[in-house]
């Protein structure tokens, strides 16, 4: 009877070698999967910035429809959430603003969007996120996301 119990308890657990094999396999999987997931994070942030810029464009269209012009550079995107007190004061500014949550969001990297009106790229305005590095120019993850360039 004692012999049967020893055999059963010995067969019920994992050996040290089996555990080490599983850990090595998990390590190899993590080495392949982690870099791909990290790259996807930056790609997702770039797409989120493009979506936010599209949201600003829609809000700016409504602002212009109500007030006859876009906010000036001085008034900035803040004019979409609170009535401007400088420059040309809009006469038909919509109470409650033009953006949800009554707040101008920062880009996915935590930086403010750059807004210029009139724009310098054949548009009435330009909106730019300077990307991950927060500086003008760059490539890859540091590339600027621009309202006039929808790539």
Secondary structure by P-SEA (a helix, b strand, c coil): caaaaaaaaaaacccaaaaaaaaaaaaaaaaacaaaaaaaaaaaaaaaaaaaaaaaaaaaaaaaaaccccccccccccccccccccccccccccccccccccccccccccbbbbbbccccccccbbbbbcccccccccccccccccccccc
